[in-house]
Amino acid sequence: MLSSLVSKYNIAGPRYTSYPTVPYWNQETFSLNNWRQSLLKSIKESNAKEGISLYIHLPYCESLCTFCGCNKRITKQHNVESPYINAVLKEWQLYLELIDEKPLIKELHLGGGTPTFFSPENLEKLINGILKDSELANNYEFSFEGHPNNTTRAHLEALYNVGFRRVSYGVQDYNETVQKAIHRIQPFENVKRATELARDIGYTSVGHDIIFGLPFQTLEHVKETILKTKALLPDRLAFYSYAHVPWIKGNGQRGFSDDDLPAPELKREQYEIGKKLLAEVGYIEVGMDHFALKTDSLYQSMIQGRLHRNFMGYTASKTQAMIGLGVSAISDSWYGFAQNEKNIEDYYELLNKNILPVYRGHILNEEDLILRKHILNLMCQFKTSWSNNSLYFKELPEVIMRLKEMEKDGLLIINSNTIEVTTKGQPFVRNICMAFDLLLQRKQPNTQLFSMTV
């Protein structure tokens, strides 16, 4: 039955780390000044109450992983580190001048690229530069993405000393054939060493990222990876579908052909067997493609109804304002989105002129805000409601009609003023959200923009 549903619903669709999704941002109503005003409004409403989140993009990598869809710059020249750190700190100063009050930082995340490309000293310089003009929330959380091959004790200690307690390591798959295809050779021993180092130093949450649907990946490969993961028992896991989008990401994802990828039915079987094996040792599925032990904050946030989703994926708590620093980083004021220049030289050029390095964005209108809430509810809680009139919108009857077929297939339950996703329907939550995506419904793309939903 599952295989027939996969065949029926495996279509291209967004992952909904935002709404509206990036291809549907309205550039005509966006301006740098509008973005500034939306951020100031958000911080005025939320800074003293809940604080803000920071995402810092560190784009450098020494080698190219062919599965990766992130913005990156490949180099072995580490003299790029200091200029980049200085640029990010200058961007932060421009935001501080705009905010004109001491920000309260609740969350900070270093992503990439490869954050551990940077030396421990430069990472310390970056974080201390951010914190010197800020205050920390009582329950703040700092996290970073580490590469198991180059994350050293010095990296972990330096970041621990400035407040980091959570690290996630990119594992992907332990099979050598798969690793060669995605150009990411890292033995289990390297992951084990990096995981144990973090725990020895005092990190309270160690996560692993695992991908299914990779080139040449079989069901046995996934089983092997999950069994090795269970031996290390990370506190949380991202176990997610490989997003094959070579038309967007260029040559990086053209190191293998479509024929080398598992068929959709096998890909879903990989997920289901992985989920079963993880459940055996106490992992609980959180949202879409995430798992956590009951002791981890991600699980706690789910059962307390605080789970949130943004451009960083699922997070254990929500802040209304998130500022993205660094090349290609995306900021979110709740009322608007803004993305930085993707090219490092263009990013530097704007900062040299004391201009926030934003090149595109979107200011949300009333309809956007309502639909964003519904999609967030579905992605984080697997249910949504319009019992509160503020969440009703005139096209809702049309949305419900679009969902009737999924209700017949047992993927959701439609009540008088609520929709609940069933356990059977959770693998198809992206498809359910697409029914609420009025911008997508009004203008279907002429070319493929998104990865497949299942």
Kinemage of the C-alpha trace (Angstrom):
@kinemage 1
@onewidth
@group {chain A} dominant
@subgroup {mainchain}
@vectorlist {calphas} color= white
{ca met a 1} P 0.000 0.000 0.000
{ca leu a 2} L 2.817 2.414 0.884
{ca ser a 3} L 4.520 1.810 -2.473
{ca ser a 4} L 1.341 2.729 -4.366
{ca leu a 5} L 1.007 5.931 -2.305
{ca val a 6} L 4.649 6.781 -3.038
{ca ser a 7} L 3.997 6.324 -6.763
{ca lys a 8} L 0.925 8.533 -6.514
{ca tyr a 9} L 2.321 11.382 -4.410
{ca asn a 10} L 6.047 11.476 -5.222
{ca ile a 11} L 6.085 14.782 -7.065
{ca ala a 12} L 8.338 17.830 -6.981
{ca gly a 13} L 7.515 20.095 -4.058
{ca pro a 14} L 8.992 22.496 -1.487
{ca arg a 15} L 10.483 21.443 1.869
{ca tyr a 16} L 8.758 24.432 3.504
{ca thr a 17} L 11.562 25.896 5.556
{ca ser a 18} L 9.693 29.117 4.749
{ca tyr a 19} L 6.450 30.375 3.324
{ca pro a 20} L 6.360 31.850 0.762
{ca thr a 21} L 9.079 29.617 -0.664
{ca val a 22} L 12.067 31.398 -2.202
{ca pro a 23} L 11.033 31.002 -5.890
{ca tyr a 24} L 7.787 32.851 -5.076
{ca trp a 25} L 9.291 35.835 -3.293
{ca asn a 26} L 7.922 39.107 -4.656
{ca gln a 27} L 10.853 41.300 -5.631
{ca glu a 28} L 8.574 44.137 -6.762
{ca thr a 29} L 7.370 44.884 -3.228
{ca phe a 30} L 10.742 44.234 -1.588
{ca ser a 31} L 13.354 46.834 -0.775
{ca leu a 32} L 16.227 47.076 1.669
{ca asn a 33} L 14.346 49.773 3.546
{ca asn a 34} L 11.196 47.604 3.795
{ca trp a 35} L 13.342 44.794 5.154
{ca arg a 36} L 14.914 47.083 7.771
{ca gln a 37} L 11.491 48.273 8.904
{ca ser a 38} L 10.117 44.725 9.165
{ca leu a 39} L 13.105 43.691 11.300
{ca leu a 40} L 12.794 46.708 13.587
{ca lys a 41} L 9.083 45.970 14.067
{ca ser a 42} L 9.846 42.355 14.958
{ca ile a 43} L 12.651 43.167 17.395
{ca lys a 44} L 10.537 45.826 19.090
{ca glu a 45} L 7.856 43.180 19.652
{ca ser a 46} L 10.101 40.305 20.698
{ca asn a 47} L 13.673 41.177 21.736
{ca ala a 48} L 13.113 41.724 25.459
{ca lys a 49} L 10.585 38.870 25.622
{ca glu a 50} L 12.221 36.013 23.704
{ca gly a 51} L 15.418 37.353 22.123
{ca ile a 52} L 16.660 36.746 18.591
{ca ser a 53} L 18.354 33.920 16.700
{ca leu a 54} L 21.534 34.226 14.662
{ca tyr a 55} L 22.551 32.023 11.756
{ca ile a 56} L 26.132 32.504 10.527
{ca his a 57} L 27.101 30.983 7.181
{ca leu a 58} L 30.742 29.886 6.853
{ca pro a 59} L 31.029 28.829 3.201
{ca tyr a 60} L 34.524 27.405 2.801
{ca cys a 61} L 35.263 23.711 2.223
{ca glu a 62} L 38.523 22.001 1.251
{ca ser a 63} L 36.759 19.568 -1.107
{ca leu a 64} L 33.411 19.306 -2.883
{ca cys a 65} L 30.789 16.824 -1.649
{ca thr a 66} L 28.616 16.007 -4.635
{ca phe a 67} L 25.414 15.504 -2.619
{ca cys a 68} L 25.590 19.017 -1.159
{ca gly a 69} L 23.088 21.732 -2.046
{ca cys a 70} L 24.626 24.458 0.153
{ca asn a 71} L 26.349 27.644 -0.946
{ca lys a 72} L 30.085 26.922 -0.700
{ca arg a 73} L 33.515 27.987 -1.931
{ca ile a 74} L 36.099 25.239 -2.419
{ca thr a 75} L 39.677 26.116 -1.444
{ca lys a 76} L 42.629 24.828 0.558
{ca gln a 77} L 43.908 28.376 1.121
{ca his a 78} L 43.218 29.232 4.752
{ca asn a 79} L 44.270 32.854 4.356
{ca val a 80} L 40.615 33.454 3.390
{ca glu a 81} L 39.544 32.979 7.026
{ca ser a 82} L 40.427 36.343 8.601
{ca pro a 83} L 38.946 38.564 5.847
{ca tyr a 84} L 35.708 36.592 6.001
{ca ile a 85} L 35.437 36.731 9.800
{ca asn a 86} L 36.071 40.488 9.689
{ca ala a 87} L 33.359 40.909 7.050
{ca val a 88} L 30.771 38.979 9.095
{ca leu a 89} L 31.573 41.088 12.166
{ca lys a 90} L 31.175 44.250 10.091
{ca glu a 91} L 27.776 43.035 8.887
{ca trp a 92} L 26.789 42.421 12.513
{ca gln a 93} L 27.834 45.975 13.391
{ca leu a 94} L 25.565 47.315 10.639
{ca tyr a 95} L 22.664 45.387 12.187
{ca leu a 96} L 23.565 46.659 15.673
{ca glu a 97} L 23.470 50.241 14.377
{ca leu a 98} L 20.046 49.563 12.873
{ca ile a 99} L 18.621 47.873 15.969
{ca asp a 100} L 20.014 50.559 18.297
{ca glu a 101} L 19.518 48.435 21.404
{ca lys a 102} L 21.417 45.547 22.955
{ca pro a 103} L 20.122 42.339 21.350
{ca leu a 104} L 19.253 39.371 23.523
{ca ile a 105} L 20.609 36.258 21.806
{ca lys a 106} L 18.649 33.062 22.349
{ca glu a 107} L 20.017 30.877 19.561
{ca leu a 108} L 23.187 30.939 17.481
{ca his a 109} L 24.085 28.416 14.816
{ca leu a 110} L 27.194 28.079 12.647
{ca gly a 111} L 26.462 26.437 9.305
{ca gly a 112} L 28.217 26.034 6.005
{ca gly a 113} L 30.149 25.082 4.053
{ca thr a 114} L 32.370 23.671 6.733
{ca pro a 115} L 32.530 25.749 9.929
{ca thr a 116} L 35.452 23.623 11.135
{ca phe a 117} L 37.412 24.721 8.040
{ca phe a 118} L 38.121 27.769 10.201
{ca ser a 119} L 40.754 27.629 12.934
{ca pro a 120} L 39.639 27.466 16.575
{ca glu a 121} L 41.186 30.907 17.103
{ca asn a 122} L 39.170 32.464 14.268
{ca leu a 123} L 35.955 30.835 15.458
{ca glu a 124} L 36.576 32.241 18.946
{ca lys a 125} L 37.247 35.666 17.447
{ca leu a 126} L 33.954 35.478 15.541
{ca ile a 127} L 31.816 34.489 18.527
{ca asn a 128} L 33.473 36.910 20.949
{ca gly a 129} L 32.954 39.678 18.393
{ca ile a 130} L 29.249 38.831 18.231
{ca leu a 131} L 28.817 38.591 21.992
{ca lys a 132} L 30.669 41.703 23.115
{ca asp a 133} L 27.732 43.965 22.253
{ca ser a 134} L 24.981 41.467 23.119
{ca glu a 135} L 23.299 39.818 26.062
{ca leu a 136} L 22.473 36.130 26.397
{ca ala a 137} L 19.036 34.718 27.176
{ca asn a 138} L 18.865 32.474 30.239
{ca asn a 139} L 18.162 29.398 28.124
{ca tyr a 140} L 20.356 30.244 25.135
{ca glu a 141} L 21.537 27.486 22.777
{ca phe a 142} L 24.651 27.634 20.579
{ca ser a 143} L 25.233 24.913 17.987
{ca phe a 144} L 27.502 24.233 15.036
{ca glu a 145} L 27.939 21.809 12.157
{ca gly a 146} L 31.181 19.847 12.385
{ca his a 147} L 32.987 17.747 9.793
{ca pro a 148} L 34.093 14.506 11.509
{ca asn a 149} L 37.344 14.465 9.515
{ca asn a 150} L 38.595 17.864 10.657
{ca thr a 151} L 36.822 18.663 13.930
{ca thr a 152} L 39.600 18.645 16.529
{ca arg a 153} L 39.603 18.769 20.306
{ca ala a 154} L 40.823 22.356 19.951
{ca his a 155} L 37.744 23.243 17.846
{ca leu a 156} L 35.382 21.650 20.335
{ca glu a 157} L 37.056 23.210 23.382
{ca ala a 158} L 37.241 26.685 21.834
{ca leu a 159} L 33.548 26.676 20.963
{ca tyr a 160} L 32.580 25.082 24.287
{ca asn a 161} L 34.404 27.887 26.095
{ca val a 162} L 32.287 30.533 24.318
{ca gly a 163} L 28.971 28.813 25.047
{ca phe a 164} L 28.408 25.988 22.567
{ca arg a 165} L 26.767 22.841 23.896
{ca arg a 166} L 25.389 21.229 20.732
{ca val a 167} L 27.193 19.914 17.655
{ca ser a 168} L 25.891 18.027 14.615
{ca tyr a 169} L 28.154 15.905 12.419
{ca gly a 170} L 27.512 15.166 8.762
{ca val a 171} L 27.683 11.383 8.390
{ca gln a 172} L 25.503 10.730 5.297
{ca asp a 173} L 26.380 7.002 4.825
{ca tyr a 174} L 29.169 4.666 5.964
{ca asn a 175} L 29.383 2.539 2.806
{ca glu a 176} L 32.590 3.115 0.834
{ca thr a 177} L 30.929 2.899 -2.601
{ca val a 178} L 28.358 5.523 -1.628
{ca gln a 179} L 31.035 7.704 -0.017
{ca lys a 180} L 33.128 7.642 -3.193
{ca ala a 181} L 30.113 8.597 -5.314
{ca ile a 182} L 29.325 11.628 -3.116
{ca his a 183} L 33.025 12.465 -2.629
{ca arg a 184} L 32.781 12.281 1.156
{ca ile a 185} L 35.230 9.687 2.474
{ca gln a 186} L 35.037 9.446 6.259
{ca pro a 187} L 35.471 6.185 8.154
{ca phe a 188} L 33.280 5.258 11.103
{ca glu a 189} L 36.320 5.684 13.362
{ca asn a 190} L 36.446 9.415 12.532
{ca val a 191} L 32.794 9.899 13.467
{ca lys a 192} L 33.274 7.867 16.644
{ca arg a 193} L 36.297 9.952 17.635
{ca ala a 194} L 34.520 13.271 17.000
{ca thr a 195} L 31.382 12.133 18.845
{ca glu a 196} L 33.285 10.894 21.892
{ca leu a 197} L 35.479 14.015 21.978
{ca ala a 198} L 32.396 16.249 22.145
{ca arg a 199} L 30.890 14.211 24.979
{ca asp a 200} L 34.198 14.120 26.858
{ca ile a 201} L 34.405 17.923 26.724
{ca gly a 202} L 30.832 18.334 27.966
{ca tyr a 203} L 28.551 18.857 24.963
{ca thr a 204} L 25.019 17.962 26.019
{ca ser a 205} L 23.615 17.263 22.534
{ca val a 206} L 25.511 15.502 19.763
{ca gly a 207} L 23.646 15.009 16.488
{ca his a 208} L 24.336 13.041 13.308
{ca asp a 209} L 23.015 13.818 9.813
{ca ile a 210} L 22.215 10.752 7.700
{ca ile a 211} L 20.860 10.749 4.139
{ca phe a 212} L 18.829 8.129 2.308
{ca gly a 213} L 18.291 8.003 -1.453
{ca leu a 214} L 21.975 8.562 -2.275
{ca pro a 215} L 23.585 7.213 -5.484
{ca phe a 216} L 24.316 3.469 -5.369
{ca gln a 217} L 22.791 3.264 -1.881
{ca thr a 218} L 21.022 -0.023 -1.129
{ca leu a 219} L 18.758 -1.114 1.692
{ca glu a 220} L 21.704 -2.965 3.264
{ca his a 221} L 23.821 0.188 3.177
{ca val a 222} L 21.157 2.066 5.125
{ca lys a 223} L 20.843 -0.766 7.648
{ca glu a 224} L 24.619 -0.799 8.140
{ca thr a 225} L 24.708 2.965 8.664
{ca ile a 226} L 21.833 2.912 11.148
{ca leu a 227} L 23.362 0.022 13.118
{ca lys a 228} L 26.658 1.908 13.421
{ca thr a 229} L 24.745 5.038 14.399
{ca lys a 230} L 22.922 3.112 17.128
{ca ala a 231} L 26.309 2.061 18.548
{ca leu a 232} L 27.202 5.745 19.122
{ca leu a 233} L 23.659 6.744 20.183
{ca pro a 234} L 23.686 10.436 19.170
{ca asp a 235} L 21.125 12.560 21.032
{ca arg a 236} L 19.327 13.548 17.838
{ca leu a 237} L 19.366 12.623 14.164
{ca ala a 238} L 18.459 14.248 10.897
{ca phe a 239} L 17.584 11.285 8.669
{ca tyr a 240} L 16.505 12.942 5.491
{ca ser a 241} L 15.964 12.415 1.810
{ca tyr a 242} L 18.698 13.324 -0.658
{ca ala a 243} L 17.483 16.317 -2.656
{ca his a 244} L 18.584 15.774 -6.243
{ca val a 245} L 18.472 19.232 -7.846
{ca pro a 246} L 21.401 19.383 -10.304
{ca trp a 247} L 19.609 22.007 -12.417
{ca ile a 248} L 19.993 24.401 -9.475
{ca lys a 249} L 23.252 23.329 -7.889
{ca gly a 250} L 25.412 23.031 -10.973
{ca asn a 251} L 28.205 20.553 -11.516
{ca gly a 252} L 28.338 19.403 -7.890
{ca gln a 253} L 25.346 17.089 -8.314
{ca arg a 254} L 26.294 15.859 -11.779
{ca gly a 255} L 28.967 13.399 -10.667
{ca phe a 256} L 26.478 10.570 -11.173
{ca ser a 257} L 23.390 9.972 -13.281
{ca asp a 258} L 19.734 9.745 -12.320
{ca asp a 259} L 19.962 6.002 -13.034
{ca asp a 260} L 22.405 5.641 -10.125
{ca leu a 261} L 19.772 6.827 -7.620
{ca pro a 262} L 17.401 4.430 -5.793
{ca ala a 263} L 13.875 4.214 -7.208
{ca pro a 264} L 11.249 6.160 -5.194
{ca glu a 265} L 9.755 2.998 -3.676
{ca leu a 266} L 13.186 1.746 -2.554
{ca lys a 267} L 14.031 5.195 -1.234
{ca arg a 268} L 10.950 5.176 0.980
{ca glu a 269} L 11.714 1.624 2.089
{ca gln a 270} L 15.170 2.853 3.157
{ca tyr a 271} L 13.513 5.415 5.384
{ca glu a 272} L 11.001 3.002 6.875
{ca ile a 273} L 13.631 0.398 7.785
{ca gly a 274} L 15.838 3.114 9.264
{ca lys a 275} L 12.928 4.447 11.300
{ca lys a 276} L 12.144 0.935 12.602
{ca leu a 277} L 15.750 0.303 13.640
{ca leu a 278} L 15.974 3.682 15.370
{ca ala a 279} L 12.732 3.085 17.286
{ca glu a 280} L 14.222 -0.089 18.738
{ca val a 281} L 16.711 1.955 20.782
{ca gly a 282} L 14.354 4.746 21.814
{ca tyr a 283} L 14.447 7.323 19.022
{ca ile a 284} L 11.190 9.229 18.509
{ca glu a 285} L 10.303 10.757 15.143
{ca val a 286} L 10.132 14.545 15.425
{ca gly a 287} L 8.428 16.463 12.640
{ca met a 288} L 9.609 15.368 9.204
{ca asp a 289} L 12.841 13.353 8.852
{ca his a 290} L 14.145 14.099 12.367
{ca phe a 291} L 14.572 11.828 15.384
{ca ala a 292} L 15.576 12.439 18.979
{ca leu a 293} L 16.009 10.612 22.250
{ca lys a 294} L 13.528 11.605 24.953
{ca thr a 295} L 16.322 13.382 26.837
{ca asp a 296} L 17.023 15.794 23.949
{ca ser a 297} L 15.543 19.292 23.748
{ca leu a 298} L 14.139 18.635 20.260
{ca tyr a 299} L 11.871 15.895 21.609
{ca gln a 300} L 10.944 18.007 24.638
{ca ser a 301} L 9.942 20.903 22.395
{ca met a 302} L 7.720 18.611 20.310
{ca ile a 303} L 5.726 17.267 23.248
{ca gln a 304} L 5.413 20.791 24.693
{ca gly a 305} L 4.158 22.200 21.378
{ca arg a 306} L 7.158 24.512 20.938
{ca leu a 307} L 8.765 22.861 17.901
{ca his a 308} L 9.632 25.411 15.219
{ca arg a 309} L 10.880 25.243 11.635
{ca asn a 310} L 12.887 27.821 9.712
{ca phe a 311} L 15.781 27.994 7.255
{ca met a 312} L 17.928 26.050 9.748
{ca gly a 313} L 15.372 23.196 9.749
{ca tyr a 314} L 13.630 22.142 12.972
{ca thr a 315} L 14.600 24.028 16.118
{ca ala a 316} L 13.714 23.406 19.750
{ca ser a 317} L 12.369 26.921 20.288
{ca lys a 318} L 11.086 29.868 18.300
{ca thr a 319} L 12.270 33.432 18.092
{ca gln a 320} L 10.294 35.853 15.984
{ca ala a 321} L 13.450 37.432 14.541
{ca met a 322} L 16.341 35.517 12.994
{ca ile a 323} L 19.293 37.391 11.515
{ca gly a 324} L 21.427 35.597 8.949
{ca leu a 325} L 25.046 36.730 8.684
{ca gly a 326} L 27.506 35.802 5.965
{ca val a 327} L 27.326 35.122 2.253
{ca ser a 328} L 23.935 33.729 1.053
{ca ala a 329} L 22.509 33.688 4.617
{ca ile a 330} L 18.758 34.263 4.931
{ca ser a 331} L 17.186 36.436 7.624
{ca asp a 332} L 13.600 36.165 8.843
{ca ser a 333} L 11.754 38.906 10.719
{ca trp a 334} L 8.472 36.916 10.584
{ca tyr a 335} L 7.107 39.801 8.508
{ca gly a 336} L 9.806 39.509 5.850
{ca phe a 337} L 12.730 37.529 4.463
{ca ala a 338} L 16.055 38.839 3.196
{ca gln a 339} L 18.873 36.890 1.560
{ca asn a 340} L 22.471 38.044 1.360
{ca glu a 341} L 24.576 38.118 -1.802
{ca lys a 342} L 25.606 34.623 -2.836
{ca asn a 343} L 28.953 35.666 -4.302
{ca ile a 344} L 31.646 36.406 -1.703
{ca glu a 345} L 33.187 39.261 -3.727
{ca asp a 346} L 29.775 40.964 -4.117
{ca tyr a 347} L 29.150 40.448 -0.391
{ca tyr a 348} L 32.458 42.165 0.439
{ca glu a 349} L 31.800 45.019 -1.980
{ca leu a 350} L 28.512 46.021 -0.324
{ca leu a 351} L 29.996 45.806 3.166
{ca asn a 352} L 32.881 48.024 2.084
{ca lys a 353} L 30.217 50.618 1.228
{ca asn a 354} L 28.580 50.154 4.666
{ca ile a 355} L 25.487 48.626 3.031
{ca leu a 356} L 23.726 45.527 4.347
{ca pro a 357} L 24.655 42.871 1.737
{ca val a 358} L 21.062 41.889 0.889
{ca tyr a 359} L 20.216 41.137 -2.736
{ca arg a 360} L 16.666 39.785 -2.617
{ca gly a 361} L 13.793 39.156 -0.247
{ca his a 362} L 10.055 39.196 0.368
{ca ile a 363} L 7.721 41.223 2.574
{ca leu a 364} L 4.789 39.094 3.719
{ca asn a 365} L 1.242 40.341 3.178
{ca glu a 366} L -1.757 39.360 5.313
{ca glu a 367} L -2.500 36.253 3.248
{ca asp a 368} L 1.134 35.123 3.433
{ca leu a 369} L 1.135 35.402 7.221
{ca ile a 370} L -2.006 33.278 7.594
{ca leu a 371} L -0.776 30.574 5.209
{ca arg a 372} L 2.657 30.595 6.840
{ca lys a 373} L 1.050 29.772 10.175
{ca his a 374} L -0.970 26.880 8.738
{ca ile a 375} L 2.071 25.386 6.988
{ca leu a 376} L 4.187 25.747 10.127
{ca asn a 377} L 1.466 24.020 12.153
{ca leu a 378} L 1.360 21.118 9.710
{ca met a 379} L 5.142 20.756 9.501
{ca cys a 380} L 5.699 20.990 13.272
{ca gln a 381} L 2.509 19.581 14.832
{ca phe a 382} L 0.938 17.581 11.973
{ca lys a 383} L -2.308 19.496 12.451
{ca thr a 384} L -3.769 22.943 11.948
{ca ser a 385} L -6.971 24.763 12.836
{ca trp a 386} L -9.034 27.760 11.785
{ca ser a 387} L -11.270 27.798 14.879
{ca asn a 388} L -9.710 31.199 15.504
{ca asn a 389} L -11.139 33.499 12.844
{ca ser a 390} L -7.750 35.136 12.339
{ca leu a 391} L -6.578 31.934 10.604
{ca tyr a 392} L -9.530 31.683 8.231
{ca phe a 393} L -8.976 32.756 4.603
{ca lys a 394} L -11.427 32.894 1.727
{ca glu a 395} L -9.759 30.152 -0.359
{ca leu a 396} L -9.947 27.634 2.499
{ca pro a 397} L -12.897 25.697 0.944
{ca glu a 398} L -10.774 25.229 -2.204
{ca val a 399} L -7.847 23.985 -0.097
{ca ile a 400} L -10.120 21.449 1.625
{ca met a 401} L -11.376 20.230 -1.754
{ca arg a 402} L -7.771 19.682 -2.855
{ca leu a 403} L -7.212 17.572 0.268
{ca lys a 404} L -10.252 15.300 -0.206
{ca glu a 405} L -8.329 12.751 -2.266
{ca met a 406} L -5.651 12.545 0.431
{ca glu a 407} L -8.384 12.069 3.032
{ca lys a 408} L -9.746 9.119 1.005
{ca asp a 409} L -6.233 7.657 1.016
{ca gly a 410} L -6.116 7.916 4.807
{ca leu a 411} L -3.395 10.586 4.932
{ca leu a 412} L -5.370 13.108 6.965
{ca ile a 413} L -8.634 13.760 8.763
{ca ile a 414} L -10.715 16.836 7.909
{ca asn a 415} L -12.988 18.066 10.692
{ca ser a 416} L -15.263 21.120 10.832
{ca asn a 417} L -12.399 23.482 11.662
{ca thr a 418} L -9.251 21.347 11.852
{ca ile a 419} L -7.035 19.139 9.734
{ca glu a 420} L -4.982 16.376 11.337
{ca val a 421} L -2.289 14.428 9.525
{ca thr a 422} L -2.461 10.702 10.286
{ca thr a 423} L 0.563 8.528 11.017
{ca lys a 424} L 0.093 7.091 7.542
{ca gly a 425} L 0.095 10.609 6.119
{ca gln a 426} L 3.228 11.926 7.844
{ca pro a 427} L 5.575 10.866 5.000
{ca phe a 428} L 3.411 13.020 2.697
{ca val a 429} L 3.221 16.172 4.822
{ca arg a 430} L 4.965 18.216 2.121
{ca asn a 431} L 2.179 17.260 -0.312
{ca ile a 432} L -0.447 18.289 2.264
{ca cys a 433} L 1.241 21.655 2.749
{ca met a 434} L 1.241 22.187 -1.015
{ca ala a 435} L -2.563 22.341 -0.911
{ca phe a 436} L -2.230 25.436 1.310
{ca asp a 437} L 0.443 27.005 -0.888
{ca leu a 438} L -1.759 29.422 -2.825
{ca leu a 439} L 1.175 30.997 -4.652
{ca leu a 440} L 2.187 27.592 -5.999
{ca gln a 441} L -1.422 26.734 -6.874
{ca arg a 442} L -1.921 30.003 -8.763
{ca lys a 443} L 1.294 29.717 -10.743
{ca gln a 444} L 2.663 26.241 -11.299
{ca pro a 445} L 6.347 26.408 -12.305
{ca asn a 446} L 7.252 25.877 -15.963
{ca thr a 447} L 10.496 24.147 -14.976
{ca gln a 448} L 11.377 21.886 -12.059
{ca leu a 449} L 12.223 24.027 -9.008
{ca phe a 450} L 11.985 21.576 -6.141
{ca ser a 451} L 13.191 18.126 -5.125
{ca met a 452} L 10.776 15.194 -4.991
{ca thr a 453} L 8.482 15.071 -1.958
{ca val a 454} L 8.994 11.435 -0.944
